[in-house]
Amino acid sequence: MDETKRLAGLIQERIGDALAAHRDELEPLGPDAAPLLDEAEAYLSGGKRLRAGFAVLGYRSVRPLDLHGEPRGELSAVLDAACALELFHAAALIHDDVIDRSDTRRGRPAAHRHFAALHRDTGLRGASAHFGLSAAILLGDLLQSWADELMQRACDAVDRATAGRDAASRARDHFNRMRSEVAVGQYLDVLEEQQPGFAPESEQLERSTRVLVYKSAKYSVEAPLLIGAALAGADGEQEGALSAFGLPVGVAFQLRDDLLGVLGDAAVTGKPSGDDLREGKRTVLVTLAREGLPPTQRRLFDEMLGDRELDGEQIEMMQRTIRDSGAVRRVEQMIARNVDRASAALDFAPLRADARERLVALADRAVRRVA
């Protein structure tokens, strides 16, 4: 079996086992809790599993790991850490959709919309929208709690194994820092959308890049790599090499996400085309687009950005403006430069040769995706 499919199957099986165990533990709470647990399962079915993949590759960059063996011992610990990242990612998506007031995620209603519909359909009293927001926030919190439990289980297993206490401590430190950076990065994103106007061009590009790095880029690639490598007992030089590779890949990954958020095919991405424009995201793409516009056109663009009532024709006009500005070409160039920088970081890295090849392949998959 192809290793990518094998890993996806192992991750899904481990997530399913974890959710089933939690469902059993929570059975005394009664059947009213079932919709919350059902939505957790729905949110964690499928997905690209990129973060899990990078965590496993981080480990394999330092120590060999047989994915075709029985999921016990070191493989079991690595799978727990990889699943912790997937649960954390799901929680982040749920909270992100609440913050952005998004209607859909992966082609289905966002969690808060799902629970609002449940409220209406079952004839509950009060405001459906508020119930939906409350339930989604709690679901995200619950998944974060379960992610922490899985990460601790992975660290405890490594602590008992040959990698030792230092490896477990370093992995936990990387996980904790990742969570802090994502939360603060999300706050910076929210703050940026509320600014009364754009900063001067160079400053705005710096601000947009900072949000990109801390809200998404680091936790998408660099942190999973470092967590996996730490569990394997990586030294400082090995972690440094993985960081030098992972951060530019993460930046390229998020730049691709920004392009898809504005220009992607809704049937493929699972979110309405141009959603980032309605939400007023001040991404690197938007910042570069504004630089290429004459003053009058820029003012009109700024007035439309963040208007949640934009219709399809207005979205198409803004998309055309962005394409004509040359911003898409510049972002594609930035993606290519970051990929080249990441590949160069592996040239003389003290990592296992077979893992280096897999890292390049997974990075290519992450950056060239269409959803």
C-alpha positions as CSV (number, residue, x, y, z in Angstrom):
1,M,0.0,0.0,0.0
2,D,1.2,3.5,-0.8
3,E,2.7,5.1,2.3
4,T,0.5,8.3,2.0
5,K,-2.6,6.1,2.0
6,R,-1.3,3.9,4.8
7,L,-0.6,7.0,7.0
8,A,-4.0,8.5,6.3
9,G,-5.6,5.2,7.3
10,L,-3.6,5.0,10.5
11,I,-4.5,8.6,11.4
12,Q,-8.2,8.1,10.7
13,E,-8.2,4.9,12.7
14,R,-6.4,6.5,15.7
15,I,-8.7,9.5,15.6
16,G,-11.7,7.2,15.5
17,D,-10.5,5.2,18.4
18,A,-9.8,8.4,20.4
19,L,-13.3,9.8,19.7
20,A,-15.0,6.5,20.5
21,A,-13.2,6.3,23.9
22,H,-14.3,9.9,24.7
23,R,-17.8,9.0,23.7
24,D,-17.8,6.1,26.1
25,E,-16.4,8.3,28.9
26,L,-19.1,10.9,28.3
27,E,-22.0,8.4,28.1
28,P,-23.1,9.3,31.7
29,L,-23.9,12.9,30.4
30,G,-26.8,11.4,28.4
31,P,-28.1,11.5,24.8
32,D,-28.2,15.3,24.7
33,A,-24.5,15.4,24.3
34,A,-24.6,13.3,21.1
35,P,-24.9,16.1,18.6
36,L,-21.7,17.7,19.9
37,L,-19.8,14.4,19.6
38,D,-21.3,13.6,16.2
39,E,-20.1,17.0,14.9
40,A,-16.6,16.3,16.2
41,E,-16.6,13.0,14.3
42,A,-17.9,14.8,11.1
43,Y,-15.2,17.4,11.4
44,L,-12.4,14.9,11.8
45,S,-13.4,12.6,8.9
46,G,-11.1,12.9,5.9
47,G,-8.9,16.0,5.1
48,K,-5.5,16.4,3.7
49,R,-3.7,15.3,6.9
50,L,-0.7,17.5,5.9
51,R,0.2,18.4,9.5
52,A,0.1,14.8,10.5
53,G,2.3,13.9,7.6
54,F,4.9,16.5,8.5
55,A,4.9,15.4,12.1
56,V,5.7,11.8,11.0
57,L,8.3,13.0,8.5
58,G,9.9,15.1,11.3
59,Y,10.4,11.9,13.3
60,R,11.6,9.9,10.2
61,S,14.1,12.7,9.5
62,V,15.9,11.6,12.7
63,R,15.0,7.9,13.2
64,P,13.6,5.2,10.9
65,L,9.9,4.4,11.4
66,D,8.1,1.5,9.7
67,L,4.5,2.7,8.9
68,H,3.6,-0.9,7.8
69,G,4.2,-2.4,11.2
70,E,1.8,-2.7,14.0
71,P,0.8,0.7,15.5
72,R,2.5,0.1,18.8
73,G,5.6,1.4,20.5
74,E,7.3,4.4,18.9
75,L,4.8,4.3,15.9
76,S,1.9,4.6,18.4
77,A,3.5,7.6,20.1
78,V,4.1,9.3,16.8
79,L,0.6,8.7,15.7
80,D,-0.8,10.2,18.9
81,A,1.3,13.4,18.3
82,A,0.1,13.5,14.6
83,C,-3.5,13.1,15.7
84,A,-3.1,15.7,18.3
85,L,-2.1,18.1,15.5
86,E,-5.2,17.1,13.5
87,L,-7.5,17.7,16.4
88,F,-5.9,21.1,17.1
89,H,-6.2,22.0,13.5
90,A,-9.9,21.1,13.5
91,A,-10.5,23.2,16.6
92,A,-8.6,26.1,14.9
93,L,-10.9,25.9,11.8
94,I,-14.0,25.8,13.9
95,H,-13.0,28.9,15.9
96,D,-11.8,30.6,12.7
97,D,-15.1,30.1,11.0
98,V,-16.8,31.7,14.1
99,I,-14.5,34.7,13.9
100,D,-14.9,35.1,10.2
101,R,-18.7,34.4,10.2
102,S,-18.1,31.8,7.5
103,D,-21.1,29.8,6.3
104,T,-19.3,26.7,4.9
105,R,-16.2,24.6,5.5
106,R,-15.2,21.7,3.2
107,G,-18.4,21.9,1.3
108,R,-20.7,21.5,4.4
109,P,-22.1,24.0,6.9
110,A,-19.6,25.5,9.2
111,A,-20.0,24.2,12.8
112,H,-21.8,27.2,14.1
113,R,-24.2,27.2,11.1
114,H,-24.7,23.4,11.7
115,F,-25.7,24.0,15.3
116,A,-27.9,27.0,14.5
117,A,-29.8,24.8,12.1
118,L,-30.1,22.1,14.7
119,H,-31.5,24.7,17.1
120,R,-34.2,25.7,14.6
121,D,-35.0,22.1,13.5
122,T,-35.5,20.8,17.0
123,G,-37.7,23.7,18.1
124,L,-35.5,25.0,20.9
125,R,-36.2,28.4,22.4
126,G,-34.0,31.5,22.1
127,A,-31.8,32.7,19.3
128,S,-30.5,30.0,16.9
129,A,-27.5,32.0,15.9
130,H,-26.3,32.5,19.4
131,F,-26.8,28.8,20.2
132,G,-24.8,27.9,17.1
133,L,-21.9,30.2,18.1
134,S,-21.9,28.9,21.7
135,A,-21.9,25.2,20.6
136,A,-19.1,25.8,18.0
137,I,-16.9,27.6,20.5
138,L,-17.4,24.7,23.0
139,L,-16.7,22.1,20.3
140,G,-13.4,23.8,19.4
141,D,-12.5,24.0,23.1
142,L,-13.3,20.3,23.5
143,L,-11.1,19.3,20.6
144,Q,-8.2,21.4,21.9
145,S,-8.5,19.6,25.2
146,W,-8.5,16.2,23.5
147,A,-5.5,17.3,21.4
148,D,-3.6,18.1,24.5
149,E,-4.4,14.7,26.0
150,L,-3.1,12.9,22.9
151,M,0.0,15.0,22.9
152,Q,0.7,14.2,26.5
153,R,0.2,10.5,25.8
154,A,2.8,10.7,23.1
155,C,5.2,12.5,25.3
156,D,4.6,10.0,28.2
157,A,5.3,7.1,25.8
158,V,8.6,8.7,24.6
159,D,9.6,9.5,28.1
160,R,9.4,5.8,28.9
161,A,11.3,4.8,25.7
162,T,14.9,5.4,24.6
163,A,14.5,9.0,23.4
164,G,13.9,9.9,27.1
165,R,12.7,12.8,29.1
166,D,14.5,15.6,27.2
167,A,12.8,14.5,23.9
168,A,9.4,14.5,25.5
169,S,10.0,17.9,27.1
170,R,11.2,19.5,23.8
171,A,8.2,18.1,21.9
172,R,5.8,19.5,24.5
173,D,7.6,22.9,24.4
174,H,7.1,23.0,20.6
175,F,3.4,22.0,20.9
176,N,2.8,24.7,23.6
177,R,4.5,27.4,21.7
178,M,2.6,26.5,18.5
179,R,-0.7,26.9,20.4
180,S,0.3,30.3,21.8
181,E,1.5,31.6,18.4
182,V,-1.7,30.5,16.6
183,A,-3.9,32.2,19.2
184,V,-2.0,35.5,19.1
185,G,-1.6,35.3,15.3
186,Q,-5.4,34.9,15.0
187,Y,-5.8,38.0,17.3
188,L,-3.5,40.0,15.0
189,D,-5.6,38.9,12.0
190,V,-8.8,40.1,13.7
191,L,-7.1,43.3,14.7
192,E,-5.8,44.0,11.2
193,E,-9.3,43.7,9.8
194,Q,-10.5,46.4,12.2
195,Q,-7.9,49.0,11.4
196,P,-9.5,52.1,10.0
197,G,-7.2,52.1,7.0
198,F,-4.2,50.5,5.4
199,A,-0.7,51.3,6.6
200,P,1.9,52.5,4.2
201,E,2.8,49.8,1.6
202,S,6.0,48.5,3.1
203,E,4.6,48.5,6.7
204,Q,1.3,46.9,5.5
205,L,3.2,44.1,3.8
206,E,5.2,43.5,6.9
207,R,2.0,43.4,9.0
208,S,0.2,41.0,6.6
209,T,3.3,38.8,6.5
210,R,3.4,38.6,10.3
211,V,-0.2,37.4,10.4
212,L,0.5,34.9,7.7
213,V,3.5,33.5,9.6
214,Y,2.0,33.2,13.1
215,K,-1.6,32.4,12.3
216,S,-0.9,29.6,9.8
217,A,2.5,29.2,8.3
218,K,4.4,28.0,11.4
219,Y,1.8,25.7,12.7
220,S,1.1,24.1,9.3
221,V,4.6,22.9,8.6
222,E,7.4,24.0,10.9
223,A,5.8,23.1,14.2
224,P,4.6,19.6,13.1
225,L,8.1,18.9,11.8
226,L,9.8,20.0,15.1
227,I,7.3,18.1,17.3
228,G,8.0,14.9,15.3
229,A,11.7,15.4,15.3
230,A,11.8,16.2,19.0
231,L,10.0,12.9,19.8
232,A,12.7,11.1,17.9
233,G,15.4,12.8,20.0
234,A,16.6,15.4,17.4
235,D,19.6,17.6,18.3
236,G,19.7,21.3,17.8
237,E,21.3,21.1,14.4
238,Q,18.6,18.8,13.1
239,E,15.8,20.9,14.5
240,G,17.4,24.0,13.0
241,A,17.5,22.3,9.5
242,L,13.9,21.3,9.8
243,S,12.9,24.8,10.9
244,A,14.9,26.3,7.9
245,F,12.9,24.0,5.6
246,G,9.6,24.2,7.3
247,L,9.0,27.9,7.7
248,P,9.4,28.8,4.0
249,V,7.2,25.8,3.1
250,G,4.6,27.0,5.5
251,V,4.8,30.5,4.1
252,A,4.3,29.2,0.6
253,F,1.5,27.0,1.8
254,Q,-0.4,30.0,3.2
255,L,0.3,32.2,0.2
256,R,-1.3,29.4,-1.9
257,D,-4.2,29.4,0.6
258,D,-4.6,33.2,0.2
259,L,-4.8,32.7,-3.6
260,L,-7.4,30.0,-3.2
261,G,-9.4,32.1,-0.7
262,V,-9.8,34.8,-3.4
263,L,-9.7,33.0,-6.7
264,G,-10.3,29.4,-5.9
265,D,-13.1,27.3,-7.4
266,A,-15.8,26.9,-4.7
267,A,-16.7,23.5,-6.0
268,V,-13.2,22.4,-5.2
269,T,-12.3,24.4,-2.1
270,G,-15.6,23.9,-0.3
271,K,-15.9,27.7,0.4
272,P,-17.5,30.4,-1.6
273,S,-15.2,32.0,-4.1
274,G,-14.0,35.4,-2.9
275,D,-14.9,34.7,0.7
276,D,-11.7,36.4,1.9
277,L,-12.8,39.6,0.1
278,R,-16.1,39.7,1.9
279,E,-14.3,39.1,5.2
280,G,-11.9,41.9,4.5
281,K,-8.7,39.8,4.9
282,R,-5.6,42.0,4.5
283,T,-3.5,39.3,3.0
284,V,-0.2,39.6,1.2
285,L,-2.2,39.2,-2.0
286,V,-4.5,42.0,-1.3
287,T,-1.6,44.2,-0.1
288,L,0.3,43.7,-3.3
289,A,-2.8,44.2,-5.4
290,R,-3.4,47.6,-3.8
291,E,0.2,48.7,-4.6
292,G,-0.5,48.2,-8.3
293,L,-3.7,50.3,-8.5
294,P,-4.1,54.0,-9.3
295,P,-5.5,56.2,-6.4
296,T,-9.1,56.3,-7.6
297,Q,-9.3,52.5,-8.2
298,R,-7.5,51.8,-4.9
299,R,-10.1,53.9,-3.0
300,L,-13.0,51.9,-4.6
301,F,-11.2,48.6,-3.9
302,D,-10.8,49.6,-0.2
303,E,-14.4,50.6,0.0
304,M,-15.5,47.2,-1.3
305,L,-13.1,45.1,0.7
306,G,-14.8,43.7,3.8
307,D,-18.3,44.4,2.6
308,R,-20.2,41.2,3.5
309,E,-23.0,42.1,1.1
310,L,-20.8,41.9,-2.0
311,D,-22.7,40.1,-4.8
312,G,-21.2,37.8,-7.4
313,E,-20.7,40.5,-10.0
314,Q,-18.8,42.7,-7.5
315,I,-16.6,39.8,-6.4
316,E,-15.8,39.1,-10.0
317,M,-14.8,42.7,-10.5
318,M,-12.5,42.6,-7.5
319,Q,-11.0,39.3,-8.6
320,R,-10.3,40.8,-12.1
321,T,-8.8,43.9,-10.5
322,I,-6.4,41.7,-8.4
323,R,-5.4,39.7,-11.5
324,D,-4.8,42.8,-13.6
325,S,-2.7,44.4,-10.9
326,G,0.0,41.8,-11.3
327,A,-0.4,40.6,-7.6
328,V,-1.1,37.0,-8.5
329,R,2.1,36.8,-10.5
330,R,4.1,38.3,-7.7
331,V,2.6,35.9,-5.1
332,E,3.4,33.0,-7.4
333,Q,6.9,34.2,-7.5
334,M,7.0,34.5,-3.7
335,I,5.8,30.9,-3.5
336,A,8.5,29.7,-5.9
337,R,11.2,31.5,-4.0
338,N,10.1,30.1,-0.7
339,V,10.0,26.6,-2.1
340,D,13.6,27.1,-3.5
341,R,14.7,28.4,-0.1
342,A,13.2,25.3,1.6
343,S,14.9,22.9,-0.8
344,A,18.2,24.6,-0.4
345,A,17.9,24.2,3.4
346,L,18.0,20.4,3.0
347,D,21.1,20.2,0.8
348,F,23.5,19.5,3.6
349,A,21.1,19.0,6.4
350,P,22.0,16.3,9.0
351,L,18.8,14.4,8.2
352,R,18.2,10.9,6.9
353,A,18.4,10.9,3.1
354,D,15.2,9.0,2.4
355,A,13.3,11.5,4.7
356,R,14.7,14.5,2.7
357,E,13.2,13.1,-0.5
358,R,9.8,12.6,1.3
359,L,9.9,16.1,2.7
360,V,10.4,17.7,-0.7
361,A,7.5,15.5,-2.1
362,L,5.1,16.5,0.7
363,A,6.0,20.1,0.5
364,D,5.3,20.0,-3.2
365,R,1.9,18.5,-2.5
366,A,1.1,21.1,0.1
367,V,2.1,24.1,-2.1
368,R,0.5,23.0,-5.4
369,R,-2.8,22.0,-4.0
370,V,-6.1,23.4,-5.4
371,A,-8.2,23.1,-2.2
